[in-house]
């Protein structure tokens, strides 16, 4: 038989072990919940590469230059549109495709340089006075928003 003092110490030790185990489980569950989107994106990216589907999680792409011409901006618009519309409809989401960072942007004639098949799906909201231009995809209506 064990003395009473030893039994009490063993009971207290067991309580502390259980408490540490519960805290560890809570931390692990918290980490899984916090990073579940990132884990899901990594797995989805691996599957997409394996089956040859376009990888939309590579967005946003940041491109830095001194200046951007209207034809360059139009090609980024078309690239964003074609990439995002090739994704199945249930997997499409609002996404910033390109962040163009530069000192000047040629604003006239962008829509004329965009292919006529997607021209109605492009909306230009930018005033072209800031040093950044964001080309994003809006899932509702499959629109490209330039801001």
Backbone as numpy.savetxt, mean C-alpha at the origin, in Angstrom:
# Nx Ny Nz CAx CAy CAz Cx Cy Cz
6.08 -35.86 52.22 5.25 -34.68 52.22 6.13 -33.43 52.22
5.63 -32.42 51.56 6.35 -31.16 51.47 5.91 -30.25 52.61
6.83 -29.47 53.13 6.45 -28.51 54.17 5.54 -27.44 53.57
4.75 -26.80 54.41 3.78 -25.78 53.98 4.47 -24.61 53.27
5.62 -24.21 53.74 6.33 -23.08 53.14 6.73 -23.41 51.70
7.20 -24.60 51.45 7.61 -25.03 50.12 6.40 -25.11 49.19
5.27 -25.55 49.69 4.03 -25.61 48.89 3.60 -24.21 48.48
3.70 -23.25 49.39 3.31 -21.87 49.11 4.23 -21.26 48.05
5.54 -21.55 48.14 6.48 -21.04 47.16 6.22 -21.64 45.79
5.90 -22.91 45.73 5.60 -23.56 44.46 4.31 -23.00 43.85
3.32 -22.73 44.67 2.07 -22.17 44.18 2.30 -20.76 43.64
3.09 -19.96 44.33 3.40 -18.61 43.88 4.22 -18.64 42.58
5.14 -19.58 42.51 5.95 -19.72 41.29 5.07 -20.11 40.11
4.13 -20.98 40.32 3.21 -21.40 39.26 2.35 -20.24 38.79
1.88 -19.43 39.72 1.07 -18.26 39.36 1.89 -17.30 38.51
3.15 -17.05 38.87 4.00 -16.16 38.08 4.28 -16.74 36.69
4.48 -18.03 36.59 4.70 -18.65 35.28 3.48 -18.49 34.39
2.31 -18.71 34.97 1.07 -18.56 34.20 0.88 -17.11 33.78
1.19 -16.17 34.67 1.07 -14.75 34.36 2.03 -14.36 33.23
3.25 -14.83 33.27 4.23 -14.54 32.21 3.76 -15.16 30.90
3.23 -16.36 30.95 2.72 -17.02 29.75 1.57 -16.23 29.14
0.65 -15.73 29.96 -0.48 -14.94 29.46 -0.02 -13.64 28.83
0.97 -12.99 29.44 1.51 -11.75 28.86 2.17 -12.04 27.52
2.92 -13.12 27.43 3.57 -13.49 26.16 2.53 -13.78 25.08
1.48 -14.48 25.42 0.41 -14.77 24.46 -0.25 -13.48 24.01
-0.51 -12.56 24.93 -1.14 -11.27 24.59 -0.24 -10.47 23.64
1.06 -10.47 23.89 1.99 -9.75 23.02 2.02 -10.37 21.64
2.06 -11.68 21.55 2.09 -12.36 20.24 0.80 -12.09 19.47
-0.33 -12.16 20.13 -1.61 -11.86 19.46 -1.64 -10.42 18.99
-1.14 -9.51 19.82 -1.08 -8.10 19.43 -0.20 -7.88 18.20
0.93 -8.55 18.14 1.81 -8.44 16.98 1.15 -8.99 15.72
0.48 -10.11 15.86 -0.21 -10.69 14.69 -1.28 -9.74 14.19
-2.05 -9.18 15.09 -3.11 -8.24 14.68 -2.51 -6.99 14.06
-1.43 -6.47 14.65 -0.81 -5.23 14.14 -0.22 -5.41 12.75
0.40 -6.54 12.50 1.11 -6.73 11.24 0.38 -7.66 10.28
-0.88 -7.94 10.51 -1.59 -8.90 9.65 -1.69 -8.40 8.21
-1.89 -7.09 8.01 -1.96 -6.57 6.64 -0.63 -6.73 5.92
0.46 -6.47 6.62 1.77 -6.62 6.00 2.07 -8.08 5.68
1.72 -8.97 6.59 1.92 -10.39 6.34 1.08 -10.83 5.15
-0.18 -10.38 5.12 -1.07 -10.72 4.01 -0.50 -10.21 2.69
0.05 -8.97 2.68 0.62 -8.41 1.45 1.85 -9.19 1.00
2.67 -9.63 1.94 3.86 -10.41 1.59 3.44 -11.74 0.96
2.48 -12.41 1.58 2.01 -13.69 1.04 1.36 -13.48 -0.32
0.53 -12.44 -0.44 -0.14 -12.17 -1.71 0.88 -11.83 -2.80
1.92 -11.07 -2.44 2.97 -10.74 -3.40 3.70 -11.98 -3.89
3.99 -12.89 -2.97 4.66 -14.13 -3.35 3.78 -14.94 -4.30
2.50 -15.04 -3.98 1.57 -15.80 -4.83 1.44 -15.15 -6.20
1.34 -13.80 -6.21 1.22 -13.09 -7.49 2.47 -13.28 -8.35
3.65 -13.25 -7.75 4.87 -13.48 -8.52 4.93 -14.91 -9.04
4.47 -15.84 -8.22 4.48 -17.25 -8.62 3.57 -17.50 -9.81
2.39 -16.85 -9.82 1.43 -17.05 -10.90 1.53 -15.99 -11.98
2.45 -15.04 -11.85 2.69 -14.04 -12.90 1.68 -12.92 -12.94
0.99 -12.66 -11.85 0.04 -11.54 -11.81 0.79 -10.25 -11.50
0.25 -9.09 -11.92 0.93 -7.83 -11.62 0.95 -7.56 -10.12
2.04 -6.99 -9.66 2.20 -6.71 -8.23 1.84 -5.27 -7.94
0.67 -5.04 -7.38 0.23 -3.68 -7.08 0.77 -3.20 -5.76
1.31 -4.09 -4.93 1.83 -3.66 -3.64 3.15 -2.92 -3.79
3.69 -2.86 -5.01 4.91 -2.10 -5.24 4.62 -0.60 -5.25
3.37 -0.23 -5.26 2.99 1.18 -5.24 2.96 1.68 -3.81
3.18 2.94 -3.57 3.50 4.00 -4.52 4.99 4.00 -4.87
5.25 4.33 -6.11 6.63 4.45 -6.58 6.98 5.94 -6.57
8.10 6.25 -5.99 8.54 7.63 -5.90 9.59 7.88 -6.98
9.34 8.90 -7.81 10.25 9.23 -8.90 10.66 10.69 -8.75
11.95 10.92 -8.68 12.46 12.27 -8.50 13.25 12.70 -9.74
12.88 13.86 -10.29 13.57 14.46 -11.43 13.43 15.98 -11.30
14.20 16.70 -12.08 14.06 18.16 -12.07 12.73 18.59 -12.67
12.36 17.96 -13.80 11.11 18.34 -14.45 10.46 17.13 -15.10
9.16 17.22 -15.26 8.38 16.16 -15.90 7.61 16.77 -17.06
7.69 16.13 -18.22 6.93 16.61 -19.38 5.51 16.05 -19.32
4.64 16.63 -20.12 3.25 16.16 -20.15 3.17 14.72 -20.65
4.02 14.34 -21.57 3.98 12.96 -22.08 4.46 11.97 -21.02
5.43 12.36 -20.19 5.87 11.48 -19.09 4.75 11.30 -18.08
4.09 12.38 -17.74 2.98 12.30 -16.78 1.88 11.42 -17.36
1.59 11.58 -18.64 0.56 10.76 -19.29 0.94 9.28 -19.27
2.21 8.97 -19.46 2.61 7.56 -19.45 2.49 6.97 -18.03
2.78 7.77 -17.00 2.58 7.30 -15.63 1.10 7.07 -15.35
0.25 7.93 -15.88 -1.20 7.78 -15.71 -1.66 6.46 -16.35
-1.21 6.21 -17.58 -1.60 4.98 -18.28 -1.06 3.73 -17.59
0.15 3.82 -17.07 0.74 2.68 -16.36 -0.07 2.36 -15.11
-0.43 3.38 -14.36 -1.23 3.18 -13.14 -2.57 2.55 -13.49
-3.22 3.09 -14.52 -4.54 2.60 -14.90 -4.48 1.14 -15.36
-3.52 0.82 -16.23 -3.46 -0.55 -16.75 -3.09 -1.55 -15.66
-2.20 -1.16 -14.76 -1.82 -2.07 -13.67 -2.99 -2.33 -12.74
-3.67 -1.29 -12.34 -4.75 -1.44 -11.36 -5.99 -2.10 -11.95
-6.30 -1.85 -13.20 -7.48 -2.49 -13.79 -7.22 -3.94 -14.18
-5.96 -4.36 -14.22 -5.67 -5.77 -14.50 -5.82 -6.64 -13.26
-5.94 -6.00 -12.10 -6.18 -6.72 -10.85 -7.66 -7.08 -10.79
-8.02 -8.26 -10.28 -9.43 -8.62 -10.17 -10.21 -7.55 -9.39
-11.45 -7.33 -9.79 -12.26 -6.25 -9.23 -12.38 -6.32 -7.71
-12.50 -7.51 -7.15 -12.66 -7.63 -5.70 -11.36 -7.34 -4.94
-10.23 -7.30 -5.63 -8.96 -7.00 -4.99 -8.50 -5.57 -5.24
-9.23 -4.83 -6.07 -8.85 -3.44 -6.35 -9.16 -2.58 -5.13
-8.29 -1.58 -4.93 -8.50 -0.65 -3.83 -7.89 0.69 -4.22
-8.28 1.74 -3.50 -7.71 3.05 -3.74 -6.22 2.99 -3.45
-5.42 3.42 -4.41 -3.96 3.29 -4.30 -3.29 4.50 -4.92
-2.28 5.03 -4.25 -1.41 6.03 -4.86 -0.36 5.25 -5.65
-0.34 5.45 -6.96 0.58 4.70 -7.81 1.96 5.37 -7.88
1.96 6.66 -8.18 3.23 7.35 -8.38 3.27 8.65 -7.61
4.42 8.93 -7.03 4.71 10.22 -6.42 5.81 10.84 -7.26
5.44 11.83 -8.06 6.42 12.49 -8.92 6.92 13.72 -8.17
8.21 13.77 -7.91 8.80 14.87 -7.17 9.74 15.61 -8.11
9.46 16.89 -8.31 10.28 17.68 -9.21 10.09 19.16 -9.00
10.88 19.94 -9.73 10.79 21.39 -9.61 9.74 21.97 -10.55
9.52 21.31 -11.69 8.52 21.83 -12.62 7.79 20.68 -13.32
6.55 20.96 -13.64 5.69 19.98 -14.32 5.03 20.67 -15.50
5.09 20.03 -16.66 4.39 20.58 -17.83 2.92 20.17 -17.71
2.07 21.16 -17.50 0.67 20.85 -17.21 -0.23 20.87 -18.44
0.18 21.53 -19.49 -0.70 21.64 -20.66 -0.55 20.41 -21.56
-1.67 19.87 -21.96 -1.67 18.77 -22.91 -1.54 17.39 -22.33
-1.70 17.25 -21.03 -1.57 15.91 -20.43 -2.70 15.01 -20.92
-3.92 15.49 -20.84 -5.07 14.66 -21.24 -5.02 14.30 -22.73
-4.50 15.19 -23.56 -4.40 14.89 -24.99 -3.41 13.76 -25.26
-2.43 13.60 -24.38 -1.42 12.56 -24.56 -1.83 11.22 -23.94
-2.90 11.24 -23.15 -3.42 9.99 -22.57 -4.25 9.30 -23.63
-4.18 7.99 -23.68 -4.94 7.25 -24.68 -6.44 7.56 -24.56
-7.09 7.66 -25.70 -8.50 8.06 -25.73 -9.42 7.07 -25.02
-9.00 5.82 -24.89 -9.85 4.82 -24.24 -9.97 5.04 -22.73
-8.99 5.71 -22.12 -9.06 5.93 -20.68 -9.21 7.41 -20.31
-9.23 8.28 -21.30 -9.27 9.72 -21.06 -10.44 10.13 -20.17
-11.59 9.49 -20.33 -12.76 9.84 -19.51 -12.61 9.38 -18.06
-11.64 8.53 -17.80 -11.41 8.03 -16.44 -10.29 8.77 -15.72
-9.81 9.86 -16.30 -8.71 10.63 -15.70 -9.25 11.97 -15.24
-8.93 12.31 -14.01 -9.34 13.59 -13.44 -8.10 14.30 -12.89
-7.86 15.50 -13.39 -6.68 16.26 -12.96 -7.15 17.35 -11.99
-6.70 17.22 -10.74 -7.04 18.18 -9.68 -5.84 19.03 -9.26
-4.69 18.71 -9.78 -3.46 19.39 -9.36 -3.39 20.80 -9.92
-2.73 21.68 -9.15 -2.50 23.04 -9.65 -1.06 23.20 -10.15
-0.25 22.16 -10.02 1.12 22.08 -10.54 2.04 23.15 -9.97
1.73 23.67 -8.79 2.60 24.69 -8.17 3.47 24.11 -7.07
3.10 22.95 -6.56 3.91 22.32 -5.53 4.98 21.46 -6.18
5.89 20.97 -5.41 6.97 20.15 -5.94 6.65 18.68 -6.02
5.39 18.33 -5.82 5.00 16.91 -5.86 3.69 16.75 -6.61
3.61 15.67 -7.35 2.39 15.33 -8.09 2.07 13.88 -7.76
0.84 13.65 -7.30 0.43 12.30 -6.90 -0.53 11.76 -7.95
-0.20 10.60 -8.48 -1.08 9.92 -9.44 -1.64 8.71 -8.71
-2.96 8.74 -8.48 -3.59 7.70 -7.70 -4.76 7.05 -8.43
-5.08 5.86 -8.01 -6.19 5.10 -8.57 -7.33 5.11 -7.57
-8.53 5.42 -8.04 -9.73 5.41 -7.21 -10.59 4.24 -7.67
-10.83 3.30 -6.76 -11.52 2.07 -7.11 -12.94 2.34 -7.61
-13.65 3.24 -6.96 -15.02 3.55 -7.39 -14.95 4.27 -8.74
-15.42 3.61 -9.77 -15.41 4.19 -11.11 -14.12 3.96 -11.88
-13.16 3.25 -11.28 -11.86 3.01 -11.92 -11.27 4.30 -12.51
-11.10 5.30 -11.65 -10.59 6.59 -12.07 -9.14 6.78 -11.65
-8.45 7.57 -12.45 -7.12 8.03 -12.08 -7.26 9.48 -11.66
-6.78 9.77 -10.47 -6.84 11.13 -9.93 -5.41 11.66 -9.87
-5.18 12.80 -10.51 -3.88 13.46 -10.47 -4.04 14.67 -9.56
-3.29 14.65 -8.47 -3.39 15.76 -7.52 -2.05 16.18 -7.01
